[in-house]
Amino acid sequence: MEPKARTSLSFTLLVVLAVVLLVADLMVGDRLQSPGTLWRALTTDEDPVLRHILLTVRSTRTLVALLIGVALPLCGLMMQTVFQNPLADPYILGVSSGTGLGVALFVLGVPLLGLPISGIGILGAGFLGALAVMFLILALSRRIDNIFGVLIIGVMLSYVVSSIIQILQYYSSAEQLKVYTLWSLGSLSGVTRDYLLIMLPIIVIGVGAAVACIKPLNLLLLGDHYAGTMGLNIRKTRLLILGSTALMTGTVTAFCGPIGFIGLAVPHVARFLFKTSDHRILVPATALIGTCSMLLCNMLAKLFLIPINSVTALLGVPIILWVILRQLNYR
């Protein structure tokens, strides 16, 4: 089969799979519903309760899974290209640690002031923490020419933030620790329709920036020196890539907690299926595969009533191990 025909067929199959998983995800909840029941509930008023559940609860969670499935894998793809590291992921910049610190300061610190913990407070604190680290990383990246310097700073920042969180946990009560632990496990159910209306435009902006970076990402594959000789402004390109990654990662983490492994594993699946490093193909392929993966993980999490991170780890770890073994030329 011709490469173009094979690519077109692969994209068609992925789109069909995404639609099937989207419908299947809507079917799964406290009670399994058949496709016919879903259709009647959406097109008629025979069962107003089910219609309300579908349009407000299940559809919201499904859309959140879809957004995460697009955002995190694209962030992982960009980070792996920029840092030339197959094990780079969306959290490598330390933005998720900033989000965790914001949530920890709110959940573990606010009760010390005698104030109640609220869902909107957790969201706001996490988002502010993500923004703080994002602006710090972007400010440093403007002054540091070596991209690996930014990587080292992000890793060190994560260690510092983790230490502060551990100190806060040490002096917190069991109830406060439970709230923070549940957030850190990751959950899509806490995102309401109002939250979704905030999350959606931010992710769309980040995805738009990623699409705009397709040509620069292809140039960066050949090295900074070559990209510079081709007229690419390396510093501005990195700023745009790091900014879009930080924006999407911080938003997802603030709303849903840290969702692991999807951002790291999915880009490798896209490269394996499409046999290419061309980001004109990898960007849409990664978004589609990520969507299918998150919808599947969301279904399994709802069916077995387990945290979403447990599912993503079980699916993502074998892929990551496979990548490592390939890098080591294991036979």
FENKA-V473185 format. One record per backbone hydrogen bond with DSSP energy under -0.5 kcal/mol. NH is the residue of the N-H (numbers start at 1). CO is the residue of the C=O. If there is no record, write none. Layout:
nh=NH co=CO
nh=NH co=CO
This chain:
nh=6 co=2
nh=7 co=3
nh=8 co=4
nh=9 co=5
nh=10 co=6
nh=11 co=7
nh=12 co=8
nh=13 co=9
nh=14 co=10
nh=15 co=11
nh=16 co=12
nh=17 co=13
nh=18 co=14
nh=19 co=15
nh=20 co=16
nh=21 co=17
nh=22 co=18
nh=23 co=19
nh=24 co=20
nh=25 co=21
nh=26 co=22
nh=27 co=23
nh=28 co=24
nh=33 co=27
nh=38 co=34
nh=39 co=35
nh=40 co=36
nh=41 co=37
nh=42 co=38
nh=43 co=39
nh=44 co=40
nh=51 co=47
nh=52 co=48
nh=53 co=49
nh=54 co=50
nh=55 co=51
nh=56 co=52
nh=57 co=53
nh=58 co=53
nh=59 co=54
nh=61 co=57
nh=62 co=58
nh=63 co=59
nh=64 co=60
nh=65 co=61
nh=66 co=62
nh=67 co=63
nh=68 co=64
nh=69 co=65
nh=70 co=66
nh=71 co=67
nh=72 co=68
nh=73 co=68
nh=74 co=70
nh=75 co=71
nh=76 co=72
nh=77 co=73
nh=78 co=74
nh=79 co=75
nh=80 co=76
nh=81 co=77
nh=82 co=78
nh=83 co=79
nh=85 co=80
nh=88 co=85
nh=92 co=89
nh=93 co=90
nh=94 co=91
nh=98 co=94
nh=99 co=95
nh=100 co=96
nh=101 co=97
nh=102 co=98
nh=103 co=99
nh=104 co=100
nh=105 co=101
nh=106 co=102
nh=107 co=103
nh=108 co=104
nh=109 co=104
nh=109 co=105
nh=110 co=105
nh=110 co=106
nh=112 co=109
nh=113 co=110
nh=114 co=111
nh=115 co=110
nh=122 co=118
nh=123 co=119
nh=124 co=120
nh=125 co=121
nh=126 co=122
nh=127 co=123
nh=128 co=124
nh=129 co=125
nh=130 co=126
nh=131 co=127
nh=132 co=128
nh=133 co=129
nh=134 co=130
nh=135 co=131
nh=136 co=132
nh=137 co=133
nh=138 co=134
nh=139 co=135
nh=140 co=136
nh=141 co=137
nh=142 co=138
nh=143 co=139
nh=143 co=140
nh=144 co=140
nh=145 co=143
nh=147 co=145
nh=149 co=146
nh=150 co=146
nh=151 co=147
nh=152 co=148
nh=153 co=149
nh=154 co=150
nh=155 co=151
nh=156 co=152
nh=157 co=153
nh=158 co=154
nh=159 co=155
nh=160 co=156
nh=161 co=157
nh=162 co=158
nh=163 co=159
nh=164 co=160
nh=165 co=161
nh=166 co=162
nh=167 co=163
nh=168 co=164
nh=169 co=165
nh=170 co=166
nh=171 co=167
nh=172 co=169
nh=177 co=173
nh=178 co=174
nh=179 co=175
nh=180 co=176
nh=181 co=177
nh=182 co=178
nh=183 co=179
nh=184 co=180
nh=185 co=181
nh=186 co=183
nh=187 co=256
nh=191 co=188
nh=192 co=190
nh=196 co=192
nh=197 co=193
nh=198 co=194
nh=198 co=195
nh=199 co=195
nh=200 co=196
nh=201 co=197
nh=202 co=198
nh=203 co=199
nh=204 co=200
nh=205 co=201
nh=206 co=202
nh=207 co=203
nh=208 co=204
nh=209 co=205
nh=210 co=206
nh=211 co=207
nh=212 co=208
nh=213 co=209
nh=213 co=210
nh=214 co=211
nh=217 co=213
nh=218 co=214
nh=219 co=215
nh=220 co=216
nh=221 co=217
nh=222 co=219
nh=223 co=220
nh=227 co=223
nh=228 co=224
nh=229 co=225
nh=230 co=226
nh=231 co=228
nh=232 co=227
nh=234 co=232
nh=237 co=233
nh=238 co=234
nh=239 co=235
nh=240 co=236
nh=241 co=237
nh=242 co=238
nh=243 co=239
nh=244 co=240
nh=245 co=241
nh=246 co=242
nh=247 co=243
nh=248 co=244
nh=249 co=245
nh=250 co=246
nh=251 co=247
nh=252 co=248
nh=253 co=249
nh=254 co=250
nh=255 co=251
nh=256 co=252
nh=257 co=253
nh=259 co=257
nh=260 co=258
nh=262 co=260
nh=265 co=261
nh=266 co=262
nh=268 co=265
nh=269 co=265
nh=270 co=266
nh=271 co=267
nh=272 co=268
nh=273 co=269
nh=274 co=270
nh=275 co=271
nh=276 co=271
nh=279 co=277
nh=281 co=278
nh=282 co=278
nh=283 co=279
nh=285 co=281
nh=286 co=282
nh=287 co=283
nh=288 co=284
nh=289 co=285
nh=290 co=286
nh=291 co=287
nh=292 co=288
nh=293 co=289
nh=294 co=290
nh=295 co=291
nh=296 co=292
nh=297 co=293
nh=298 co=294
nh=299 co=295
nh=300 co=296
nh=301 co=297
nh=302 co=298
nh=303 co=299
nh=304 co=300
nh=305 co=301
nh=306 co=301
nh=308 co=186
nh=309 co=185
nh=310 co=307
nh=311 co=307
nh=312 co=308
nh=313 co=309
nh=314 co=310
nh=315 co=311
nh=316 co=312
nh=317 co=313
nh=319 co=315
nh=320 co=316
nh=321 co=317
nh=322 co=318
nh=323 co=319
nh=324 co=320
nh=325 co=321
nh=326 co=322
nh=327 co=323
nh=328 co=324
nh=329 co=326
nh=330 co=325
